[in-house]
Amino acid sequence: MAINRILIVDDSPVARKMLKTCIPKDKGYEIFEAGNGQEGIQKYQELNPDMVFMDLTMPVLDGYKATEEIMKLDKDAVIVVTTADVQPKSISSVMGLGAFTLIKKPAKAETIQETIEKIEIKLSK
């Protein structure tokens, strides 16, 4: 199973744009965006994306709660947390909620592409 739909949840339009530029253009991914965790959960339900890039620090509903809610809706959800907050406590917290991995912001294109490849390998099993 390949990745077709990617949801980016981040309150910063600049961060979303930067992340979009890191996602390979030649793979034909459909990319959707949400500006906060609450919107992210709604879009997840509507779109059923193959993977989610989730920021942690957002208004309305933060990435921790949004990750938790999405995992309740879909235990197989693939959530990649993108954050500048890479304290061990934050990392263990999101991994405990079921996140696939955590990427430090600002993310490098290679890191994003490698992560997408790892997820595709995992989904194909």
C-alpha positions in Angstrom: 0.0 0.0 0.0 1.5 3.3 -1.1 1.1 6.7 0.4 -1.3 8.9 -1.6 -2.7 11.4 0.8 -0.7 13.4 3.3 -2.2 15.7 5.9 0.0 18.5 7.4 -1.2 19.9 10.7 0.6 23.0 11.8 -0.6 26.5 12.9 2.2 28.2 11.0 1.5 28.7 7.2 5.3 29.1 6.8 6.0 25.8 8.5 3.4 24.1 6.3 4.8 25.6 3.2 8.4 24.6 4.1 7.2 21.0 4.9 5.4 20.8 1.5 8.6 21.8 -0.3 10.3 18.8 1.4 7.8 16.3 0.1 8.8 14.8 -3.3 6.8 16.3 -6.1 7.3 13.4 -8.5 5.2 10.9 -6.5 1.9 12.6 -7.0 1.0 12.9 -3.4 -2.2 14.7 -2.5 -1.3 17.2 0.2 -3.9 18.6 2.6 -3.4 21.1 5.4 -5.0 22.0 8.8 -4.2 25.0 11.0 -4.7 23.4 14.4 -5.2 20.1 16.1 -9.0 20.3 16.1 -9.1 21.0 12.3 -6.5 18.2 11.9 -8.9 15.7 13.5 -11.8 16.8 11.3 -9.7 16.6 8.2 -8.4 13.2 9.2 -12.0 11.9 9.5 -13.0 13.5 6.1 -9.9 12.5 4.1 -8.6 9.4 5.8 -5.0 10.3 4.8 -2.2 7.7 4.6 0.0 9.8 6.9 0.0 12.9 9.0 2.7 15.4 9.8 1.7 16.9 13.2 3.1 19.9 14.9 2.9 19.9 18.8 2.5 23.5 19.8 -0.8 24.9 18.3 -3.8 26.9 19.4 -7.3 25.4 19.9 -6.0 21.8 20.3 -2.3 20.9 20.5 -0.5 18.1 18.7 -0.4 15.8 21.7 -4.2 15.8 22.1 -4.8 15.7 18.3 -2.4 12.7 18.0 -4.2 10.9 20.9 -7.7 11.6 19.3 -6.6 10.4 15.8 -5.1 7.2 17.3 -8.4 6.6 19.0 -10.2 7.0 15.7 -7.7 4.8 13.8 -5.2 2.7 15.7 -3.3 2.2 12.4 -2.9 6.0 11.8 0.6 7.0 10.8 1.6 10.2 12.5 4.9 11.9 12.1 5.4 14.6 14.7 7.4 17.7 13.5 8.5 19.9 16.3 11.3 22.1 17.6 10.6 20.6 21.0 12.9 17.6 21.1 13.2 17.2 24.9 13.2 13.5 25.9 9.9 14.0 27.8 8.2 15.3 24.7 9.6 12.5 22.5 8.6 9.7 24.9 5.2 11.3 25.3 4.3 11.4 21.6 5.8 8.0 20.9 3.7 6.7 23.8 0.6 8.1 22.1 1.4 6.1 19.0 3.3 8.4 16.8 5.4 6.7 14.1 8.4 9.0 14.7 9.5 12.5 15.5 11.3 14.9 13.3 13.0 18.0 14.5 12.0 21.3 13.0 13.1 22.8 10.7 13.0 19.5 8.8 15.4 18.7 6.0 14.1 17.4 2.7 16.2 14.3 3.0 14.8 13.5 6.4 11.2 14.0 5.2 11.8 11.8 2.1 13.5 9.1 4.2 10.6 9.1 6.7 8.0 8.7 3.9 10.1 5.8 2.4 10.2 4.1 5.8 6.4 4.5 6.2 5.8 3.1 2.7 8.0 0.1 3.5 6.1 -0.4 6.8 2.7 -0.1 5.0 3.7 -2.6 2.3 4.3 -5.4 4.8 
